[in-house]
Amino acid sequence: MTALSAPARPPSPRPAVSRADVLAIARELVPVAIRRQLWVLFFDRDGVQLPMVVPLDVGPGRPDVREVEHLLASLARVAEEFGAASIAAVIEWPPAHGRVARDRDWARTLRECADRLSVDLVDVVCCAAAGVDDLAVDVTPPGRLGELGRGVDTER
């Protein structure tokens, strides 16, 4: 008779420390856009994604600054409650809803509001019919991802 052993523990997740890491996580989560929504990913102090993702319905138009600030303040409370040190966002827009300008507006508004509220938003990526890409690269400050998971509030 063979003795049963405890199952092996899965390896620790690799921290997301670069834009490529965040893009890979986003591609697994949302391979192609199906509906209009915003996905929020949470990371611990070591940059490891926590096992929670929040999908949020967002309107078809341009982002409203007050609504985005309220949203980020709420997400900051959730992050604090669950021990998350930082968040990332995936903007999902189906093909029929257009993209580019609206994606950039959402990414820029998320970044500006996060900065004002001191929410550690480490990245914003976009998902459309062709999948996830780094369209919002211009709104992520250089070097910012290097601070992912370190709980460091860098100067932006």
HELIX and SHEET records of a PDB file:
HELIX    1   1 ARG A   19  LEU A   29  1                                  11    
HELIX    2   2 VAL A   65  PHE A   82  1                                  18    
HELIX    3   3 PRO A   95  HIS A   97  5                                   3    
HELIX    4   4 ALA A  101  LEU A  117  1                                  17    
HELIX    5   5 LEU A  135  VAL A  139  5                                   5    
HELIX    6   6 ARG A  144  GLU A  147  5                                   4    
SHEET    1   A 5 GLN A  49  ASP A  57  0                                        
SHEET    2   A 5 GLN A  37  PHE A  43 -1                                        
SHEET    3   A 5 SER A  86  GLU A  92 -1                                        
SHEET    4   A 5 LEU A 121  ALA A 128  1                                        
SHEET    5   A 5 GLY A 131  ASP A 133 -1                                        
END                                                                             
